[in-house]
């Protein structure tokens, strides 16, 4: 005859609770919204980096020209 100890019963309850918690997480879409915001922020950051990289030399030259004109 198989006997289940209180410790085994507790482990079974905890396993069931974890399974239910995981099921709730999978069913809800809260995490999906967070990932979407992360992707949007990443896209904006990449666009800003690209713009600075492309326009950086031109902006630097513009400030150099202004500095030269002010020094004259």
CHARMM-style PDB file with segment names, atoms N, HN, CA, C and O in Angstrom:
ATOM      1  N   UNK     1       0.835  -1.173   0.000  1.00  0.00      PROA
ATOM      2  CA  UNK     1       0.000   0.000   0.000  1.00  0.00      PROA
ATOM      3  C   UNK     1       0.888   1.247   0.000  1.00  0.00      PROA
ATOM      4  O   UNK     1       1.883   1.312   0.722  1.00  0.00      PROA
ATOM      5  N   UNK     2       0.523   2.214  -0.801  1.00  0.00      PROA
ATOM      6  HN  UNK     2      -0.285   2.161  -1.388  1.00  0.00      PROA
ATOM      7  CA  UNK     2       1.281   3.445  -0.950  1.00  0.00      PROA
ATOM      8  C   UNK     2       0.750   4.490   0.024  1.00  0.00      PROA
ATOM      9  O   UNK     2      -0.449   4.763   0.055  1.00  0.00      PROA
ATOM     10  N   UNK     3       1.630   5.064   0.808  1.00  0.00      PROA
ATOM     11  HN  UNK     3       2.605   4.843   0.783  1.00  0.00      PROA
ATOM     12  CA  UNK     3       1.211   6.117   1.740  1.00  0.00      PROA
ATOM     13  C   UNK     3       1.826   7.437   1.318  1.00  0.00      PROA
ATOM     14  O   UNK     3       2.967   7.491   0.860  1.00  0.00      PROA
ATOM     15  N   UNK     4       1.055   8.498   1.480  1.00  0.00      PROA
ATOM     16  HN  UNK     4       0.128   8.454   1.853  1.00  0.00      PROA
ATOM     17  CA  UNK     4       1.525   9.833   1.130  1.00  0.00      PROA
ATOM     18  C   UNK     4       1.734  10.601   2.421  1.00  0.00      PROA
ATOM     19  O   UNK     4       0.815  10.744   3.227  1.00  0.00      PROA
ATOM     20  N   UNK     5       2.932  11.085   2.609  1.00  0.00      PROA
ATOM     21  HN  UNK     5       3.679  10.968   1.955  1.00  0.00      PROA
ATOM     22  CA  UNK     5       3.259  11.838   3.821  1.00  0.00      PROA
ATOM     23  C   UNK     5       2.789  13.280   3.669  1.00  0.00      PROA
ATOM     24  O   UNK     5       2.420  13.715   2.578  1.00  0.00      PROA
ATOM     25  N   UNK     6       2.808  14.006   4.772  1.00  0.00      PROA
ATOM     26  HN  UNK     6       3.108  13.652   5.658  1.00  0.00      PROA
ATOM     27  CA  UNK     6       2.433  15.424   4.731  1.00  0.00      PROA
ATOM     28  C   UNK     6       3.382  16.210   3.832  1.00  0.00      PROA
ATOM     29  O   UNK     6       2.976  17.150   3.150  1.00  0.00      PROA
ATOM     30  N   UNK     7       4.640  15.813   3.841  1.00  0.00      PROA
ATOM     31  HN  UNK     7       4.970  15.048   4.395  1.00  0.00      PROA
ATOM     32  CA  UNK     7       5.624  16.473   2.982  1.00  0.00      PROA
ATOM     33  C   UNK     7       5.271  16.257   1.513  1.00  0.00      PROA
ATOM     34  O   UNK     7       5.338  17.186   0.707  1.00  0.00      PROA
ATOM     35  N   UNK     8       4.892  15.018   1.168  1.00  0.00      PROA
ATOM     36  HN  UNK     8       4.837  14.263   1.822  1.00  0.00      PROA
ATOM     37  CA  UNK     8       4.502  14.728  -0.213  1.00  0.00      PROA
ATOM     38  C   UNK     8       3.247  15.502  -0.598  1.00  0.00      PROA
ATOM     39  O   UNK     8       3.131  15.990  -1.722  1.00  0.00      PROA
ATOM     40  N   UNK     9       2.315  15.611   0.332  1.00  0.00      PROA
ATOM     41  HN  UNK     9       2.409  15.215   1.245  1.00  0.00      PROA
ATOM     42  CA  UNK     9       1.089  16.356   0.057  1.00  0.00      PROA
ATOM     43  C   UNK     9       1.408  17.834  -0.193  1.00  0.00      PROA
ATOM     44  O   UNK     9       0.834  18.457  -1.087  1.00  0.00      PROA
ATOM     45  N   UNK    10       2.313  18.379   0.591  1.00  0.00      PROA
ATOM     46  HN  UNK    10       2.779  17.873   1.317  1.00  0.00      PROA
ATOM     47  CA  UNK    10       2.712  19.777   0.423  1.00  0.00      PROA
ATOM     48  C   UNK    10       3.381  19.974  -0.938  1.00  0.00      PROA
ATOM     49  O   UNK    10       3.110  20.957  -1.629  1.00  0.00      PROA
ATOM     50  N   UNK    11       4.248  19.048  -1.320  1.00  0.00      PROA
ATOM     51  HN  UNK    11       4.469  18.250  -0.759  1.00  0.00      PROA
ATOM     52  CA  UNK    11       4.900  19.144  -2.630  1.00  0.00      PROA
ATOM     53  C   UNK    11       3.877  19.086  -3.758  1.00  0.00      PROA
ATOM     54  O   UNK    11       3.989  19.822  -4.738  1.00  0.00      PROA
ATOM     55  N   UNK    12       2.888  18.220  -3.622  1.00  0.00      PROA
ATOM     56  HN  UNK    12       2.798  17.623  -2.825  1.00  0.00      PROA
ATOM     57  CA  UNK    12       1.851  18.117  -4.651  1.00  0.00      PROA
ATOM     58  C   UNK    12       1.033  19.405  -4.732  1.00  0.00      PROA
ATOM     59  O   UNK    12       0.693  19.852  -5.827  1.00  0.00      PROA
ATOM     60  N   UNK    13       0.714  20.010  -3.576  1.00  0.00      PROA
ATOM     61  HN  UNK    13       0.991  19.647  -2.686  1.00  0.00      PROA
ATOM     62  CA  UNK    13      -0.024  21.276  -3.573  1.00  0.00      PROA
ATOM     63  C   UNK    13       0.793  22.380  -4.235  1.00  0.00      PROA
ATOM     64  O   UNK    13       0.271  23.149  -5.042  1.00  0.00      PROA
ATOM     65  N   UNK    14       2.072  22.453  -3.890  1.00  0.00      PROA
ATOM     66  HN  UNK    14       2.496  21.828  -3.234  1.00  0.00      PROA
ATOM     67  CA  UNK    14       2.928  23.483  -4.476  1.00  0.00      PROA
ATOM     68  C   UNK    14       3.087  23.291  -5.980  1.00  0.00      PROA
ATOM     69  O   UNK    14       3.116  24.261  -6.737  1.00  0.00      PROA
ATOM     70  N   UNK    15       3.187  22.051  -6.401  1.00  0.00      PROA
ATOM     71  HN  UNK    15       3.163  21.262  -5.786  1.00  0.00      PROA
ATOM     72  CA  UNK    15       3.301  21.764  -7.833  1.00  0.00      PROA
ATOM     73  C   UNK    15       2.037  22.211  -8.557  1.00  0.00      PROA
ATOM     74  O   UNK    15       2.111  22.786  -9.643  1.00  0.00      PROA
ATOM     75  N   UNK    16       0.881  21.950  -7.961  1.00  0.00      PROA
ATOM     76  HN  UNK    16       0.821  21.484  -7.079  1.00  0.00      PROA
ATOM     77  CA  UNK    16      -0.387  22.339  -8.563  1.00  0.00      PROA
ATOM     78  C   UNK    16      -0.499  23.866  -8.611  1.00  0.00      PROA
ATOM     79  O   UNK    16      -0.955  24.425  -9.608  1.00  0.00      PROA
ATOM     80  N   UNK    17      -0.080  24.542  -7.530  1.00  0.00      PROA
ATOM     81  HN  UNK    17       0.290  24.088  -6.719  1.00  0.00      PROA
ATOM     82  CA  UNK    17      -0.121  26.005  -7.500  1.00  0.00      PROA
ATOM     83  C   UNK    17       0.786  26.602  -8.571  1.00  0.00      PROA
ATOM     84  O   UNK    17       0.405  27.560  -9.243  1.00  0.00      PROA
ATOM     85  N   UNK    18       1.969  26.047  -8.731  1.00  0.00      PROA
ATOM     86  HN  UNK    18       2.278  25.268  -8.185  1.00  0.00      PROA
ATOM     87  CA  UNK    18       2.896  26.544  -9.759  1.00  0.00      PROA
ATOM     88  C   UNK    18       2.321  26.335 -11.157  1.00  0.00      PROA
ATOM     89  O   UNK    18       2.449  27.197 -12.025  1.00  0.00      PROA
ATOM     90  N   UNK    19       1.691  25.189 -11.364  1.00  0.00      PROA
ATOM     91  HN  UNK    19       1.587  24.488 -10.658  1.00  0.00      PROA
ATOM     92  CA  UNK    19       1.081  24.894 -12.661  1.00  0.00      PROA
ATOM     93  C   UNK    19      -0.047  25.885 -12.941  1.00  0.00      PROA
ATOM     94  O   UNK    19      -0.180  26.375 -14.063  1.00  0.00      PROA
ATOM     95  N   UNK    20      -0.854  26.178 -11.933  1.00  0.00      PROA
ATOM     96  HN  UNK    20      -0.746  25.781 -11.022  1.00  0.00      PROA
ATOM     97  CA  UNK    20      -1.945  27.140 -12.110  1.00  0.00      PROA
ATOM     98  C   UNK    20      -1.407  28.540 -12.374  1.00  0.00      PROA
ATOM     99  O   UNK    20      -1.940  29.260 -13.219  1.00  0.00      PROA
ATOM    100  N   UNK    21      -0.359  28.931 -11.660  1.00  0.00      PROA
ATOM    101  HN  UNK    21       0.074  28.346 -10.974  1.00  0.00      PROA
ATOM    102  CA  UNK    21       0.243  30.249 -11.867  1.00  0.00      PROA
ATOM    103  C   UNK    21       0.803  30.368 -13.279  1.00  0.00      PROA
ATOM    104  O   UNK    21       0.625  31.393 -13.936  1.00  0.00      PROA
ATOM    105  N   UNK    22       1.473  29.329 -13.742  1.00  0.00      PROA
ATOM    106  HN  UNK    22       1.618  28.496 -13.209  1.00  0.00      PROA
ATOM    107  CA  UNK    22       2.023  29.342 -15.102  1.00  0.00      PROA
ATOM    108  C   UNK    22       0.902  29.416 -16.133  1.00  0.00      PROA
ATOM    109  O   UNK    22       1.031  30.107 -17.144  1.00  0.00      PROA
ATOM    110  N   UNK    23      -0.177  28.719 -15.886  1.00  0.00      PROA
ATOM    111  HN  UNK    23      -0.282  28.157 -15.065  1.00  0.00      PROA
ATOM    112  CA  UNK    23      -1.320  28.755 -16.803  1.00  0.00      PROA
ATOM    113  C   UNK    23      -1.910  30.154 -16.877  1.00  0.00      PROA
ATOM    114  O   UNK    23      -2.269  30.617 -17.960  1.00  0.00      PROA
ATOM    115  N   UNK    24      -2.016  30.841 -15.729  1.00  0.00      PROA
ATOM    116  HN  UNK    24      -1.724  30.466 -14.849  1.00  0.00      PROA
ATOM    117  CA  UNK    24      -2.545  32.208 -15.726  1.00  0.00      PROA
ATOM    118  C   UNK    24      -1.629  33.150 -16.489  1.00  0.00      PROA
ATOM    119  O   UNK    24      -2.102  34.021 -17.220  1.00  0.00      PROA
ATOM    120  N   UNK    25      -0.331  32.983 -16.326  1.00  0.00      PROA
ATOM    121  HN  UNK    25       0.053  32.276 -15.732  1.00  0.00      PROA
ATOM    122  CA  UNK    25       0.623  33.844 -17.025  1.00  0.00      PROA
ATOM    123  C   UNK    25       0.507  33.639 -18.531  1.00  0.00      PROA
ATOM    124  O   UNK    25       0.547  34.601 -19.299  1.00  0.00      PROA
ATOM    125  N   UNK    26       0.366  32.399 -18.946  1.00  0.00      PROA
ATOM    126  HN  UNK    26       0.334  31.618 -18.323  1.00  0.00      PROA
ATOM    127  CA  UNK    26       0.272  32.099 -20.378  1.00  0.00      PROA
ATOM    128  C   UNK    26      -1.027  32.643 -20.957  1.00  0.00      PROA
ATOM    129  O   UNK    26      -1.047  33.128 -22.088  1.00  0.00      PROA
ATOM    130  N   UNK    27      -2.112  32.567 -20.192  1.00  0.00      PROA
ATOM    131  HN  UNK    27      -2.096  32.173 -19.273  1.00  0.00      PROA
ATOM    132  CA  UNK    27      -3.412  33.026 -20.685  1.00  0.00      PROA
ATOM    133  C   UNK    27      -3.508  34.535 -20.776  1.00  0.00      PROA
ATOM    134  O   UNK    27      -4.165  35.052 -21.679  1.00  0.00      PROA
ATOM    135  N   UNK    28      -2.874  35.252 -19.869  1.00  0.00      PROA
ATOM    136  HN  UNK    28      -2.340  34.832 -19.135  1.00  0.00      PROA
ATOM    137  CA  UNK    28      -2.961  36.712 -19.895  1.00  0.00      PROA
ATOM    138  C   UNK    28      -2.001  37.268 -20.926  1.00  0.00      PROA
ATOM    139  O   UNK    28      -1.025  36.620 -21.304  1.00  0.00      PROA
ATOM    140  N   UNK    29      -2.290  38.471 -21.373  1.00  0.00      PROA
ATOM    141  HN  UNK    29      -3.083  38.997 -21.066  1.00  0.00      PROA
ATOM    142  CA  UNK    29      -1.465  39.097 -22.402  1.00  0.00      PROA
ATOM    143  C   UNK    29      -0.727  40.312 -21.865  1.00  0.00      PROA
ATOM    144  O   UNK    29      -0.264  41.148 -22.640  1.00  0.00      PROA
ATOM    145  N   UNK    30      -0.613  40.418 -20.542  1.00  0.00      PROA
ATOM    146  HN  UNK    30      -0.990  39.738 -19.912  1.00  0.00      PROA
ATOM    147  CA  UNK    30       0.081  41.558 -19.961  1.00  0.00      PROA
ATOM    148  C   UNK    30       1.541  41.599 -20.388  1.00  0.00      PROA
ATOM    149  O   UNK    30       2.065  42.671 -20.691  1.00  0.00      PROA
ATOM    150  N   UNK    31       2.189  40.473 -20.417  1.00  0.00      PROA
ATOM    151  HN  UNK    31       1.763  39.602 -20.171  1.00  0.00      PROA
ATOM    152  CA  UNK    31       3.584  40.411 -20.818  1.00  0.00      PROA
ATOM    153  C   UNK    31       3.787  40.801 -22.269  1.00  0.00      PROA
ATOM    154  O   UNK    31       4.827  41.347 -22.636  1.00  0.00      PROA
ATOM    155  N   UNK    32       2.789  40.519 -23.092  1.00  0.00      PROA
ATOM    156  HN  UNK    32       1.944  40.075 -22.794  1.00  0.00      PROA
ATOM    157  CA  UNK    32       2.879  40.847 -24.511  1.00  0.00      PROA
ATOM    158  C   UNK    32       2.955  42.359 -24.702  1.00  0.00      PROA
ATOM    159  O   UNK    32       3.735  42.837 -25.525  1.00  0.00      PROA
ATOM    160  N   UNK    33       2.162  43.111 -23.958  1.00  0.00      PROA
ATOM    161  HN  UNK    33       1.529  42.722 -23.289  1.00  0.00      PROA
ATOM    162  CA  UNK    33       2.195  44.571 -24.061  1.00  0.00      PROA
ATOM    163  C   UNK    33       3.544  45.125 -23.671  1.00  0.00      PROA
ATOM    164  O   UNK    33       4.042  46.057 -24.303  1.00  0.00      PROA
ATOM    165  N   UNK    34       4.145  44.560 -22.632  1.00  0.00      PROA
ATOM    166  HN  UNK    34       3.741  43.803 -22.119  1.00  0.00      PROA
ATOM    167  CA  UNK    34       5.458  44.998 -22.176  1.00  0.00      PROA
ATOM    168  C   UNK    34       6.509  44.756 -23.260  1.00  0.00      PROA
ATOM    169  O   UNK    34       7.370  45.602 -23.498  1.00  0.00      PROA
ATOM    170  N   UNK    35       6.431  43.612 -23.905  1.00  0.00      PROA
ATOM    171  HN  UNK    35       5.731  42.924 -23.711  1.00  0.00      PROA
ATOM    172  CA  UNK    35       7.381  43.304 -24.983  1.00  0.00      PROA
ATOM    173  C   UNK    35       7.195  44.276 -26.143  1.00  0.00      PROA
ATOM    174  O   UNK    35       8.173  44.722 -26.743  1.00  0.00      PROA
ATOM    175  N   UNK    36       5.948  44.604 -26.460  1.00  0.00      PROA
ATOM    176  HN  UNK    36       5.154  44.242 -25.973  1.00  0.00      PROA
ATOM    177  CA  UNK    36       5.696  45.541 -27.550  1.00  0.00      PROA
ATOM    178  C   UNK    36       6.277  46.919 -27.235  1.00  0.00      PROA
ATOM    179  O   UNK    36       6.874  47.551 -28.106  1.00  0.00      PROA
ATOM    180  N   UNK    37       6.108  47.388 -25.998  1.00  0.00      PROA
ATOM    181  HN  UNK    37       5.623  46.874 -25.291  1.00  0.00      PROA
ATOM    182  CA  UNK    37       6.700  48.672 -25.619  1.00  0.00      PROA
ATOM    183  C   UNK    37       8.221  48.610 -25.710  1.00  0.00      PROA
ATOM    184  O   UNK    37       8.859  49.573 -26.134  1.00  0.00      PROA
ATOM    185  N   UNK    38       8.794  47.496 -25.318  1.00  0.00      PROA
ATOM    186  HN  UNK    38       8.276  46.714 -24.973  1.00  0.00      PROA
ATOM    187  CA  UNK    38      10.241  47.336 -25.423  1.00  0.00      PROA
ATOM    188  C   UNK    38      10.722  47.410 -26.857  1.00  0.00      PROA
ATOM    189  O   UNK    38      11.751  48.021 -27.145  1.00  0.00      PROA
ATOM    190  N   UNK    39       9.976  46.789 -27.755  1.00  0.00      PROA
ATOM    191  HN  UNK    39       9.140  46.294 -27.521  1.00  0.00      PROA
ATOM    192  CA  UNK    39      10.344  46.838 -29.178  1.00  0.00      PROA
ATOM    193  C   UNK    39      10.222  48.254 -29.737  1.00  0.00      PROA
ATOM    194  O   UNK    39      11.055  48.685 -30.534  1.00  0.00      PROA
ATOM    195  N   UNK    40       9.184  48.976 -29.319  1.00  0.00      PROA
ATOM    196  HN  UNK    40       8.506  48.626 -28.672  1.00  0.00      PROA
ATOM    197  CA  UNK    40       9.016  50.358 -29.784  1.00  0.00      PROA
ATOM    198  C   UNK    40      10.177  51.221 -29.296  1.00  0.00      PROA
ATOM    199  O   UNK    40      10.739  51.997 -30.069  1.00  0.00      PROA
ATOM    200  N   UNK    41      10.533  51.093 -28.035  1.00  0.00      PROA
ATOM    201  HN  UNK    41      10.076  50.463 -27.407  1.00  0.00      PROA
ATOM    202  CA  UNK    41      11.641  51.877 -27.479  1.00  0.00      PROA
ATOM    203  C   UNK    41      12.946  51.531 -28.183  1.00  0.00      PROA
ATOM    204  O   UNK    41      13.761  52.413 -28.455  1.00  0.00      PROA
ATOM    205  N   UNK    42      13.145  50.247 -28.477  1.00  0.00      PROA
ATOM    206  HN  UNK    42      12.483  49.531 -28.256  1.00  0.00      PROA
ATOM    207  CA  UNK    42      14.353  49.826 -29.191  1.00  0.00      PROA
ATOM    208  C   UNK    42      14.395  50.439 -30.582  1.00  0.00      PROA
ATOM    209  O   UNK    42      15.448  50.898 -31.026  1.00  0.00      PROA
ATOM    210  N   UNK    43      13.264  50.450 -31.271  1.00  0.00      PROA
ATOM    211  HN  UNK    43      12.409  50.077 -30.910  1.00  0.00      PROA
ATOM    212  CA  UNK    43      13.205  51.041 -32.609  1.00  0.00      PROA
ATOM    213  C   UNK    43      13.519  52.522 -32.590  1.00  0.00      PROA
ATOM    214  O   UNK    43      14.257  53.020 -33.440  1.00  0.00      PROA
ATOM    215  N   UNK    44      12.953  53.230 -31.613  1.00  0.00      PROA
ATOM    216  HN  UNK    44      12.354  52.825 -30.922  1.00  0.00      PROA
ATOM    217  CA  UNK    44      13.217  54.670 -31.494  1.00  0.00      PROA
ATOM    218  C   UNK    44      14.691  54.919 -31.193  1.00  0.00      PROA
ATOM    219  O   UNK    44      15.300  55.826 -31.760  1.00  0.00      PROA
ATOM    220  N   UNK    45      15.258  54.120 -30.310  1.00  0.00      PROA
ATOM    221  HN  UNK    45      14.763  53.382 -29.849  1.00  0.00      PROA
ATOM    222  CA  UNK    45      16.675  54.282 -29.974  1.00  0.00      PROA
ATOM    223  C   UNK    45      17.561  54.031 -31.187  1.00  0.00      PROA
ATOM    224  O   UNK    45      18.512  54.775 -31.426  1.00  0.00      PROA
ATOM    225  N   UNK    46      17.257  52.997 -31.946  1.00  0.00      PROA
ATOM    226  HN  UNK    46      16.484  52.393 -31.752  1.00  0.00      PROA
ATOM    227  CA  UNK    46      18.051  52.705 -33.150  1.00  0.00      PROA
ATOM    228  C   UNK    46      17.931  53.829 -34.173  1.00  0.00      PROA
ATOM    229  O   UNK    46      18.919  54.187 -34.814  1.00  0.00      PROA
ATOM    230  N   UNK    47      16.730  54.390 -34.333  1.00  0.00      PROA
ATOM    231  HN  UNK    47      15.928  54.099 -33.812  1.00  0.00      PROA
ATOM    232  CA  UNK    47      16.540  55.501 -35.271  1.00  0.00      PROA
ATOM    233  C   UNK    47      17.337  56.727 -34.816  1.00  0.00      PROA
ATOM    234  O   UNK    47      17.943  57.417 -35.637  1.00  0.00      PROA
ATOM    235  N   UNK    48      17.335  56.994 -33.517  1.00  0.00      PROA
ATOM    236  HN  UNK    48      16.843  56.434 -32.851  1.00  0.00      PROA
ATOM    237  CA  UNK    48      18.091  58.140 -33.004  1.00  0.00      PROA
ATOM    238  C   UNK    48      19.588  57.943 -33.197  1.00  0.00      PROA
ATOM    239  O   UNK    48      20.292  58.878 -33.578  1.00  0.00      PROA
ATOM    240  N   UNK    49      20.077  56.741 -32.938  1.00  0.00      PROA
ATOM    241  HN  UNK    49      19.505  55.982 -32.628  1.00  0.00      PROA
ATOM    242  CA  UNK    49      21.500  56.446 -33.130  1.00  0.00      PROA
ATOM    243  C   UNK    49      21.885  56.594 -34.603  1.00  0.00      PROA
ATOM    244  O   UNK    49      22.931  57.160 -34.920  1.00  0.00      PROA
ATOM    245  N   UNK    50      21.040  56.086 -35.498  1.00  0.00      PROA
ATOM    246  HN  UNK    50      20.190  55.627 -35.240  1.00  0.00      PROA
ATOM    247  CA  UNK    50      21.319  56.196 -36.934  1.00  0.00      PROA
ATOM    248  C   UNK    50      21.337  57.657 -37.373  1.00  0.00      PROA
ATOM    249  O   UNK    50      22.203  58.061 -38.150  1.00  0.00      PROA
ATOM    250  N   UNK    51      20.381  58.455 -36.878  1.00  0.00      PROA
ATOM    251  HN  UNK    51      19.678  58.127 -36.247  1.00  0.00      PROA
ATOM    252  CA  UNK    51      20.331  59.866 -37.257  1.00  0.00      PROA
ATOM    253  C   UNK    51      21.568  60.607 -36.757  1.00  0.00      PROA
ATOM    254  O   UNK    51      22.145  61.414 -37.486  1.00  0.00      PROA
ATOM    255  N   UNK    52      21.970  60.340 -35.535  1.00  0.00      PROA
ATOM    256  HN  UNK    52      21.501  59.685 -34.943  1.00  0.00      PROA
ATOM    257  CA  UNK    52      23.169  60.998 -34.995  1.00  0.00      PROA
ATOM    258  C   UNK    52      24.404  60.567 -35.768  1.00  0.00      PROA
ATOM    259  O   UNK    52      25.283  61.381 -36.053  1.00  0.00      PROA
ATOM    260  N   UNK    53      24.467  59.289 -36.104  1.00  0.00      PROA
ATOM    261  HN  UNK    53      23.753  58.628 -35.873  1.00  0.00      PROA
ATOM    262  CA  UNK    53      25.633  58.783 -36.841  1.00  0.00      PROA
ATOM    263  C   UNK    53      25.704  59.405 -38.238  1.00  0.00      PROA
ATOM    264  O   UNK    53      26.784  59.759 -38.712  1.00  0.00      PROA
ATOM    265  N   UNK    54      24.541  59.537 -38.895  1.00  0.00      PROA
ATOM    266  HN  UNK    54      23.664  59.250 -38.510  1.00  0.00      PROA
ATOM    267  CA  UNK    54      24.526  60.088 -40.247  1.00  0.00      PROA
ATOM    268  C   UNK    54      24.711  61.611 -40.256  1.00  0.00      PROA
ATOM    269  O   UNK    54      25.410  62.144 -41.117  1.00  0.00      PROA
ATOM    270  N   UNK    55      24.100  62.295 -39.320  1.00  0.00      PROA
ATOM    271  HN  UNK    55      23.532  61.861 -38.621  1.00  0.00      PROA
ATOM    272  CA  UNK    55      24.136  63.757 -39.317  1.00  0.00      PROA
ATOM    273  C   UNK    55      25.244  64.336 -38.451  1.00  0.00      PROA
ATOM    274  O   UNK    55      25.484  65.543 -38.485  1.00  0.00      PROA
ATOM    275  N   UNK    56      25.913  63.510 -37.687  1.00  0.00      PROA
ATOM    276  HN  UNK    56      25.718  62.529 -37.660  1.00  0.00      PROA
ATOM    277  CA  UNK    56      26.951  63.981 -36.772  1.00  0.00      PROA
ATOM    278  C   UNK    56      28.022  64.830 -37.421  1.00  0.00      PROA
ATOM    279  O   UNK    56      28.304  65.928 -36.940  1.00  0.00      PROA
ATOM    280  N   UNK    57      28.632  64.356 -38.505  1.00  0.00      PROA
ATOM    281  HN  UNK    57      28.404  63.464 -38.896  1.00  0.00      PROA
ATOM    282  CA  UNK    57      29.684  65.171 -39.145  1.00  0.00      PROA
ATOM    283  C   UNK    57      29.169  66.521 -39.653  1.00  0.00      PROA
ATOM    284  O   UNK    57      29.864  67.531 -39.543  1.00  0.00      PROA
ATOM    285  N   UNK    58      27.968  66.539 -40.201  1.00  0.00      PROA
ATOM    286  HN  UNK    58      27.403  65.718 -40.291  1.00  0.00      PROA
ATOM    287  CA  UNK    58      27.402  67.794 -40.707  1.00  0.00      PROA
ATOM    288  C   UNK    58      27.136  68.771 -39.565  1.00  0.00      PROA
ATOM    289  O   UNK    58      27.420  69.963 -39.685  1.00  0.00      PROA
ATOM    290  N   UNK    59      26.599  68.276 -38.477  1.00  0.00      PROA
ATOM    291  HN  UNK    59      26.368  67.308 -38.380  1.00  0.00      PROA
ATOM    292  CA  UNK    59      26.329  69.140 -37.328  1.00  0.00      PROA
ATOM    293  C   UNK    59      27.646  69.641 -36.726  1.00  0.00      PROA
ATOM    294  O   UNK    59      27.756  70.804 -36.339  1.00  0.00      PROA
ATOM    295  N   UNK    60      28.632  68.759 -36.653  1.00  0.00      PROA
ATOM    296  HN  UNK    60      28.542  67.814 -36.968  1.00  0.00      PROA
ATOM    297  CA  UNK    60      29.945  69.168 -36.151  1.00  0.00      PROA
ATOM    298  C   UNK    60      30.556  70.259 -37.003  1.00  0.00      PROA
ATOM    299  O   UNK    60      31.122  71.219 -36.478  1.00  0.00      PROA
ATOM    300  N   UNK    61      30.449  70.122 -38.299  1.00  0.00      PROA
ATOM    301  HN  UNK    61      29.989  69.343 -38.725  1.00  0.00      PROA
ATOM    302  CA  UNK    61      30.985  71.140 -39.215  1.00  0.00      PROA
ATOM    303  C   UNK    61      30.238  72.458 -39.062  1.00  0.00      PROA
ATOM    304  O   UNK    61      30.839  73.530 -39.124  1.00  0.00      PROA
ATOM    305  N   UNK    62      28.920  72.374 -38.863  1.00  0.00      PROA
ATOM    306  HN  UNK    62      28.432  71.503 -38.812  1.00  0.00      PROA
ATOM    307  CA  UNK    62      28.114  73.573 -38.682  1.00  0.00      PROA
ATOM    308  C   UNK    62      28.576  74.347 -37.443  1.00  0.00      PROA
ATOM    309  O   UNK    62      28.702  75.571 -37.495  1.00  0.00      PROA
ATOM    310  N   UNK    63      28.827  73.650 -36.336  1.00  0.00      PROA
ATOM    311  HN  UNK    63      28.725  72.657 -36.294  1.00  0.00      PROA
ATOM    312  CA  UNK    63      29.301  74.327 -35.134  1.00  0.00      PROA
ATOM    313  C   UNK    63      30.722  74.873 -35.317  1.00  0.00      PROA
ATOM    314  O   UNK    63      31.058  75.928 -34.780  1.00  0.00      PROA
ATOM    315  N   UNK    64      31.542  74.160 -36.068  1.00  0.00      PROA
ATOM    316  HN  UNK    64      31.269  73.303 -36.505  1.00  0.00      PROA
ATOM    317  CA  UNK    64      32.888  74.652 -36.357  1.00  0.00      PROA
ATOM    318  C   UNK    64      32.806  75.951 -37.152  1.00  0.00      PROA
ATOM    319  O   UNK    64      33.520  76.910 -36.856  1.00  0.00      PROA
ATOM    320  N   UNK    65      31.943  75.983 -38.155  1.00  0.00      PROA
ATOM    321  HN  UNK    65      31.364  75.204 -38.396  1.00  0.00      PROA
ATOM    322  CA  UNK    65      31.764  77.190 -38.964  1.00  0.00      PROA
ATOM    323  C   UNK    65      31.268  78.364 -38.116  1.00  0.00      PROA
ATOM    324  O   UNK    65      31.750  79.487 -38.263  1.00  0.00      PROA
ATOM    325  N   UNK    66      30.308  78.101 -37.232  1.00  0.00      PROA
ATOM    326  HN  UNK    66      29.917  77.189 -37.113  1.00  0.00      PROA
ATOM    327  CA  UNK    66      29.790  79.152 -36.352  1.00  0.00      PROA
ATOM    328  C   UNK    66      30.888  79.662 -35.443  1.00  0.00      PROA
ATOM    329  O   UNK    66      31.027  80.869 -35.242  1.00  0.00      PROA
ATOM    330  N   UNK    67      31.678  78.734 -34.887  1.00  0.00      PROA
ATOM    331  HN  UNK    67      31.565  77.754 -35.050  1.00  0.00      PROA
ATOM    332  CA  UNK    67      32.788  79.139 -34.020  1.00  0.00      PROA
ATOM    333  C   UNK    67      33.809  79.976 -34.756  1.00  0.00      PROA
ATOM    334  O   UNK    67      34.345  80.935 -34.200  1.00  0.00      PROA
ATOM    335  N   UNK    68      34.085  79.627 -36.002  1.00  0.00      PROA
ATOM    336  HN  UNK    68      33.650  78.848 -36.454  1.00  0.00      PROA
ATOM    337  CA  UNK    68      35.048  80.378 -36.819  1.00  0.00      PROA
ATOM    338  C   UNK    68      34.528  81.777 -37.096  1.00  0.00      PROA
ATOM    339  O   UNK    68      35.280  82.747 -37.006  1.00  0.00      PROA
ATOM    340  N   UNK    69      33.256  81.893 -37.431  1.00  0.00      PROA
ATOM    341  HN  UNK    69      32.644  81.106 -37.505  1.00  0.00      PROA
ATOM    342  CA  UNK    69      32.667  83.201 -37.733  1.00  0.00      PROA
ATOM    343  C   UNK    69      32.626  84.101 -36.482  1.00  0.00      PROA
ATOM    344  O   UNK    69      32.804  85.315 -36.577  1.00  0.00      PROA
ATOM    345  N   UNK    70      32.387  83.487 -35.310  1.00  0.00      PROA
ATOM    346  HN  UNK    70      32.242  82.501 -35.232  1.00  0.00      PROA
ATOM    347  CA  UNK    70      32.347  84.279 -34.097  1.00  0.00      PROA
ATOM    348  C   UNK    70      33.750  84.754 -33.693  1.00  0.00      PROA
ATOM    349  O   UNK    70      33.899  85.811 -33.080  1.00  0.00      PROA
ATOM    350  N   UNK    71      34.753  83.980 -34.035  1.00  0.00      PROA
ATOM    351  HN  UNK    71      34.631  83.121 -34.533  1.00  0.00      PROA
ATOM    352  CA  UNK    71      36.132  84.322 -33.678  1.00  0.00      PROA
ATOM    353  C   UNK    71      36.672  85.449 -34.542  1.00  0.00      PROA
ATOM    354  O   UNK    71      37.609  86.144 -34.149  1.00  0.00      PROA
ATOM    355  N   UNK    72      36.084  85.630 -35.714  1.00  0.00      PROA
ATOM    356  HN  UNK    72      35.323  85.065 -36.032  1.00  0.00      PROA
ATOM    357  CA  UNK    72      36.588  86.666 -36.638  1.00  0.00      PROA
ATOM    358  C   UNK    72      36.167  88.030 -36.242  1.00  0.00      PROA
ATOM    359  OT1 UNK    72      36.509  89.001 -36.915  1.00  0.00      PROA
TER     360      UNK     72
END
